Each structure stands twice: as C-alpha cells, then as structure tokens.
Amino acid sequence: MHPIHYQGRSLRCRENESLLDAFVRTGVAIDFSCKSGVCRRCLVKVQDGTAPAEAARSLPAHLQSAGYVLACQCKPSGPLSLAPSSPADMLTPCMLVGREQLADGRSVLWFESATELAFIVGQSAQIFDGPFPAPVTVRLTGRDDTQGLIQAEVAHDVLPQAAFADDALFGADFQLRGPFPLEPEGEALLPEPDPAQWHLLDHGRLVRRVLEAFYQKVYADPLLQPFFERVSMERVIGKQHAFLMQCMTGDNVYIGERPKNAPHWMVIPDTLFEHRQRLMAQAQREQGLTPEQMAGWRRYEEHFRADIVKHAPWPRRMGDQVIETERYDTVTLDEGTVCDHCGAEIAAGSTVRFHVRLGQVGCPRCERG
C-alpha cells in the first residue's frame, strides 16, 4: 500500500494498482478516457516522490522534464504527492511572421512553431498571449514546408485592432493550444445500402468470422482493450455485426447507439483509428477476404470516421438533451452485490457511490482508500 496525496485527498494505492484505478476506486475526480496512455487526459504532475519511468515514457520530453506522468500507466512503488496538469505546460510557443487580409474580411496568419505541430487541415486551435490579450480561435488551413510556416485563417473582427497596421504582428510571440477538431453538429447519416456487398461477404457469414478474429486482437491490444473494459467480446461482436448488416442491407436489425453517441467518451485520435483499421485489415486477410471485399467493407467504416475521431470526449446526447456521465453519484441498493474493486460483499440497503459512466460500485473500505 503506497500513500498518495492529490488535491487535498489522501489515499493508498494497492500493489500493482494504477493511480487511475485507485482514484476511481476512492472517488477522486480526474479526467480520463482510454486508460491505455493514448488520450493523455489523466496527466498528473509529480511534486514529491519518484514515479516509475514507464509512467512517462510515451510523453514528450518537455512534459517528462516537467514531472508529468500518466495516471493510467503509473503503478507506484512508493509514496507520491501529485498535482493536476497545468494548461501552461500544454502549450506550443509560436512566432507570427505575417498577416494577409482577404476580400471577404477574413485574415490569414502565417507563423512558426517552436516545436513540431502536427495537424490536419481544417482543425481548429486557440492562440493567445503576446499580441492576443484574449484567446482567439483560428482554423489551421495549410503548411509551407519549404519555409517552415503554418497558415491559419481567422475572422478579422476577433483580432486586436492593432493587428491591422502594416507588419504590426511581425515577430510577435504567442502561445497555441491545440489543434483540436470541432464536434460535428449532427450525426453522420447511414450510408446508402449495398446488398451486393453483403452478398459478396457470404451473406454476412464472412463478416462474423472476421469480427471474431478482429476482436480477439482488440481484446489483446494494450491501446484498444481498455475501451472495452467490463464489456463481453460476444456482445461487442453481435452489436457490430448487426450494425454492419443494417448499413449494407438496409434491414432494420440494429438496436443501439450510433457511432457518434456510443463512444462519446472515448478519446480516439486519427493515429488510434488507423491502428484499429490495421488490425481489422489483418483479420480480414487472415479470413481470406479479397481486396475487393476489404475495400467495400472499409467504405462503411470510413463513413463514420468524423463521428468517432476526436481530441476530447463529446457529451452524450438523447435528442436535444445532454446527459452528464463524467461524475459520481450514490444509490441505495435494493439487492446485495459485490464490490467491483475488491470483491467484498455489499448488503442490500447499503448506500454506495458509483461512477455514472463506468457503473462500478465500491464497498465502504475501498471508498475510504
């Protein structure tokens, strides 16, 4: 048992238990999503003590040197005093080198970044500090690799007035937060059915075989498996099979959430989506699918990419209503159950705390830390 101090809370982390699991077990509020180190939402800063090196191995050098670790990857071997991540540590320093006024009133900004800034054209970011006293949202629109410059567009009415003088911003230093994609306003519509594709996949029998092979890989993959914690493989396969059948045939056979709402809490960058697609292609080849069959299948998965890939969780929605799932609640049990953290019996009539999205309940001993 290792003493942990975080935001005024004291708890004990068990042997071979991650910080994140200990936080969830004891009801500590912390942002998290994937539990595999990809999303970096569970960053915490070590103020005192020594964390295992592997807890920071996947982080950029500047975060490692600042003392950051991923709570989901940190299994302490001694006492730790921790603090939440600071936005000041998550920024990219930049320098403005030019501005161009467009005929429609927008401005184009050209700037250099002090460190490599990976982005996809169309993603948004916030710039602030220096000549921008208040944060300004920009859309990243291009890159000039020959000059090492990044291009962004911004509405002229949000820029400070001084920015409109000739060369007013040349050489100005500022900070950039992001980039991040915007949540789509609505869900992607179902694609046009193609019953011939379903027929090409042996009336769905090949789909089932591929999904069984694919999810064997997913449940053994350290990056993807945490997304399916406490969900049986058979249930996931059945849901995915029904959804693909409805997409390809048009038959109304799927009951469940659409791709935007179902994984609303999952932080899935493009790199992870591509990793998932590579595993799917491996499973398809192993089951003997032809390039034509694979291409037809991939078209349906790519159709929903915009509803799945995101830099931060999106709210769960039911119609126009937003459902808050990232919180703790309490309930009085009508029937007895067992603690999801240690397996101890919890009697009927007990009041327990649970995480709304995870649904895990804890006994009084685990809640106390």
C-alpha positions in Angstrom: 0.0 0.0 0.0 1.5 3.3 -1.1 0.4 6.7 0.3 -0.9 9.1 -2.4 -1.7 12.8 -1.9 -3.7 14.6 -4.6 -5.6 17.8 -4.4 -6.1 17.6 -0.6 -7.0 13.9 -0.7 -5.0 11.1 0.9 -5.4 7.5 -0.3 -3.4 4.4 -0.6 -2.6 2.7 -3.9 -2.6 -1.0 -3.7 0.2 -3.3 -5.1 0.1 -3.5 -8.9 -2.8 -1.0 -9.0 -2.6 2.1 -11.3 -3.1 5.6 -9.9 -6.1 5.9 -12.1 -7.7 2.8 -10.8 -7.0 3.9 -7.2 -8.6 7.3 -8.0 -11.7 5.7 -9.4 -11.9 3.3 -6.5 -11.8 6.1 -4.0 -14.0 8.6 -5.8 -11.3 11.1 -6.8 -12.4 13.4 -9.7 -10.0 13.1 -12.6 -10.3 13.3 -16.3 -9.7 10.0 -18.1 -10.8 8.1 -21.1 -8.8 5.4 -22.8 -6.8 4.0 -19.9 -4.1 3.0 -22.3 -2.0 6.2 -22.4 -3.2 7.4 -25.8 -5.5 10.2 -24.8 -3.3 11.8 -22.1 -6.3 13.1 -20.3 -5.1 11.6 -17.0 -1.9 13.6 -16.8 -0.8 14.4 -13.3 2.3 16.2 -12.1 4.6 14.6 -9.5 5.5 17.2 -6.8 7.2 14.8 -4.4 8.3 11.2 -4.7 9.5 9.1 -7.6 7.2 7.6 -10.2 8.2 4.6 -12.3 9.8 5.6 -15.6 7.3 3.8 -17.7 4.6 6.1 -16.4 6.0 8.9 -18.6 7.8 7.0 -21.3 5.2 7.9 -24.0 5.1 11.6 -23.1 7.1 14.4 -25.0 10.4 15.3 -23.4 9.2 18.7 -22.1 6.3 17.0 -20.2 8.7 14.4 -18.8 11.1 17.1 -17.6 8.2 19.0 -16.0 7.4 15.9 -13.9 4.3 14.6 -15.6 3.1 11.0 -15.6 0.0 9.3 -16.9 -2.1 8.1 -14.0 -3.4 5.1 -16.1 0.2 3.9 -16.6 1.6 4.7 -13.2 1.8 1.9 -10.7 3.6 3.5 -7.7 6.4 1.8 -5.8 6.4 4.4 -3.0 4.7 7.5 -1.7 3.7 10.2 -4.2 2.4 13.8 -3.9 0.6 14.8 -7.1 -0.9 17.9 -8.7 -3.3 18.3 -11.7 -1.8 19.2 -15.0 -1.4 22.9 -15.7 -2.6 24.4 -19.0 0.6 26.4 -19.1 2.5 23.1 -19.6 0.4 22.0 -22.6 1.2 24.9 -25.0 3.2 25.3 -28.2 5.2 28.6 -28.4 4.9 30.3 -31.8 6.1 33.4 -33.6 3.9 35.4 -36.1 5.6 36.3 -39.3 2.8 37.8 -41.4 -0.8 38.6 -41.9 -2.9 38.9 -45.1 -6.4 40.5 -45.4 -8.8 38.6 -47.6 -11.5 40.2 -49.6 -14.3 38.6 -47.5 -12.9 40.1 -44.3 -11.0 37.1 -43.0 -7.3 37.3 -42.1 -4.7 34.8 -42.9 -1.9 34.4 -40.4 1.5 32.9 -41.1 3.6 31.7 -38.1 6.4 29.4 -37.0 6.1 26.9 -34.1 8.9 26.3 -31.7 8.3 22.6 -31.8 6.7 20.3 -34.4 3.0 20.9 -34.6 1.1 18.0 -36.1 -2.4 18.9 -37.5 -4.9 18.1 -40.2 -6.1 21.0 -42.4 -9.4 22.2 -41.1 -8.6 21.6 -37.4 -9.0 24.5 -35.1 -6.7 25.9 -32.4 -6.6 28.7 -29.9 -3.9 31.4 -29.9 -3.3 33.8 -27.1 -0.7 35.7 -25.1 1.6 38.3 -26.7 -0.5 40.4 -29.1 -3.6 38.4 -28.3 -4.8 39.6 -24.9 -7.8 37.3 -25.2 -7.9 33.8 -26.8 -8.6 33.8 -30.5 -9.9 30.7 -32.3 -8.3 30.0 -35.6 -8.7 27.4 -38.3 -5.5 25.7 -39.5 -5.5 25.8 -43.3 -2.1 24.8 -44.5 1.7 24.4 -44.1 4.6 25.7 -46.2 7.3 23.1 -45.5 9.9 24.9 -47.6 9.7 28.0 -45.2 8.6 26.1 -42.1 5.4 28.1 -41.8 1.9 27.3 -40.7 -1.1 29.0 -42.2 -4.3 29.8 -40.2 -7.5 31.7 -41.0 -9.4 33.9 -38.5 -12.3 36.3 -38.7 -10.9 39.8 -38.7 -13.3 41.1 -36.1 -11.8 38.9 -33.4 -8.2 40.2 -33.9 -7.0 43.1 -31.8 -7.3 46.5 -33.6 -3.5 47.0 -33.5 -3.1 43.9 -35.7 -4.4 45.7 -38.8 -1.4 48.1 -39.1 1.2 47.0 -41.7 3.5 44.4 -40.2 2.0 45.1 -36.8 2.3 41.4 -35.8 5.6 40.6 -37.5 7.8 38.7 -35.0 5.2 38.7 -32.2 5.4 35.7 -29.9 2.3 33.9 -28.7 1.1 30.5 -27.5 -1.0 28.0 -29.3 -3.4 25.5 -27.6 -4.5 22.6 -29.8 -5.1 21.7 -32.5 -8.4 20.0 -32.0 -11.3 19.1 -34.2 -14.8 20.5 -33.7 -17.6 18.2 -32.7 -19.8 17.6 -35.7 -23.2 19.4 -35.4 -25.1 16.3 -36.2 -24.6 12.6 -36.7 -23.5 11.1 -40.0 -26.5 9.7 -41.9 -26.4 5.9 -42.6 -24.8 5.2 -45.9 -26.7 4.0 -48.9 -27.3 0.2 -48.5 -25.5 -2.1 -50.9 -27.0 -5.6 -50.6 -24.5 -6.8 -53.2 -21.7 -6.1 -50.7 -23.4 -8.2 -48.0 -23.9 -11.0 -50.6 -20.2 -10.7 -51.5 -19.4 -11.3 -47.9 -21.2 -14.6 -48.0 -24.5 -13.1 -46.7 -22.7 -11.9 -43.6 -21.0 -15.2 -42.6 -17.6 -13.8 -43.5 -18.4 -10.6 -41.5 -19.0 -12.7 -38.4 -15.8 -14.7 -38.9 -13.7 -11.5 -39.4 -15.2 -9.8 -36.4 -14.5 -12.8 -34.2 -10.8 -12.7 -35.3 -10.6 -8.9 -35.1 -11.9 -8.6 -31.5 -9.5 -11.3 -30.4 -6.8 -8.9 -31.5 -8.6 -5.9 -29.9 -9.0 -7.5 -26.5 -5.3 -8.4 -26.5 -4.2 -4.9 -27.7 -2.9 -2.6 -24.9 -4.2 0.5 -26.7 -7.7 -0.7 -27.6 -8.6 -3.2 -24.9 -9.2 -0.6 -22.1 -12.1 0.8 -24.2 -13.9 -2.5 -23.8 -13.4 -3.0 -20.1 -16.4 -4.9 -18.5 -18.0 -5.5 -21.9 -18.1 -9.1 -23.2 -16.5 -9.8 -26.5 -19.6 -11.7 -27.7 -21.8 -8.6 -27.0 -19.4 -6.3 -29.0 -19.3 -8.7 -31.9 -23.0 -9.1 -32.0 -23.6 -5.4 -32.0 -21.0 -4.7 -34.7 -22.4 -7.5 -36.9 -26.0 -6.1 -36.6 -24.8 -2.5 -37.3 -22.9 -3.5 -40.4 -25.8 -5.7 -41.6 -28.1 -2.7 -41.3 -25.7 -0.4 -43.1 -25.1 -2.8 -46.0 -28.6 -4.3 -46.5 -30.9 -1.6 -45.2 -32.6 -4.1 -42.9 -33.6 -2.6 -39.6 -31.8 -5.1 -37.4 -29.6 -2.9 -35.2 -30.7 -1.8 -31.7 -28.2 0.5 -30.0 -26.3 3.8 -30.1 -25.0 5.3 -33.3 -21.2 5.7 -33.7 -21.1 9.3 -32.5 -23.0 8.6 -29.3 -21.8 5.1 -28.4 -18.1 6.0 -27.9 -18.8 9.6 -26.9 -16.4 9.4 -24.0 -13.5 7.8 -25.9 -10.6 10.0 -27.0 -9.7 8.5 -30.4 -7.1 10.4 -32.4 -6.6 9.6 -36.1 -3.5 7.6 -35.2 -5.5 5.3 -33.0 -8.3 5.0 -35.6 -5.6 4.0 -38.1 -4.2 1.5 -35.7 -7.6 -0.1 -35.3 -8.0 -0.2 -39.1 -4.7 -2.0 -39.5 -5.8 -4.7 -37.0 -9.1 -5.0 -39.0 -7.2 -5.4 -42.3 -5.1 -8.2 -40.7 -8.2 -10.0 -39.5 -9.8 -9.7 -42.9 -6.7 -11.1 -44.7 -6.4 -13.9 -42.3 -10.0 -14.9 -43.1 -9.3 -14.9 -46.8 -11.1 -11.7 -47.9 -10.2 -10.4 -51.3 -9.0 -6.8 -51.9 -12.5 -6.1 -53.4 -14.2 -7.4 -50.3 -11.9 -5.4 -48.0 -12.4 -2.2 -49.9 -16.1 -2.5 -49.8 -16.2 -3.1 -46.1 -13.7 -0.3 -45.3 -16.0 2.2 -47.1 -18.6 1.7 -44.4 -16.2 2.2 -41.6 -14.6 5.3 -43.1 -18.1 6.8 -43.5 -18.3 7.3 -39.7 -14.7 8.5 -39.1 -15.8 12.1 -38.3 -18.2 10.8 -35.7 -15.5 8.7 -34.0 -12.2 10.6 -34.1 -11.9 13.4 -31.5 -9.4 15.0 -29.2 -11.7 15.2 -26.2 -14.9 13.4 -25.1 -18.1 14.7 -26.6 -21.3 14.9 -24.4 -23.7 12.0 -24.6 -27.0 13.2 -26.2 -30.5 12.0 -26.1 -32.3 14.2 -28.7 -31.6 17.7 -27.6 -30.7 16.7 -24.1 -27.1 16.4 -22.9 -26.6 13.5 -20.4 -23.7 14.1 -18.0 -21.8 10.9 -17.4 -18.4 12.1 -16.1 -19.5 12.3 -12.4 -20.1 10.2 -9.3 -23.5 9.5 -7.8 -24.9 7.5 -4.9 -27.6 4.8 -4.8 -29.2 2.7 -2.1 -29.1 -1.0 -3.2 -32.4 -2.9 -3.4 -30.4 -6.1 -3.5 -27.0 -7.2 -2.3 -24.0 -7.1 -4.7 -20.2 -7.3 -4.5 -17.6 -4.6 -4.6 -16.2 -4.0 -8.1 -12.7 -3.2 -6.7 -12.1 -6.0 -4.1 -15.0 -8.4 -4.4 -16.3 -7.9 -0.9 -20.0 -8.4 -0.3 -22.2 -5.3 -0.1 -25.5 -5.9 1.7 -28.9 -4.9 0.4 -29.9 -1.5 1.8 -26.3 -0.2 1.6 -25.7 3.2 0.1 -22.8 3.1 -2.4 -21.0 5.5 -4.6 -20.5 4.8 -8.3 -19.1 6.4 -11.4 -22.0 7.1 -13.7 -20.3 6.1 -17.0 -18.5 3.1 -15.6 -21.2 1.9 -13.3 -18.7 0.5 -10.8 -19.7 0.4 -7.1 -17.3 0.2 -4.1 -17.6 -1.1 -0.6 -17.0 1.3 2.3 -13.5 0.1 2.8 -12.5 0.8 -0.8 -14.2 4.2 -0.8 -12.2 5.2 2.3 -8.9 4.5 0.4 
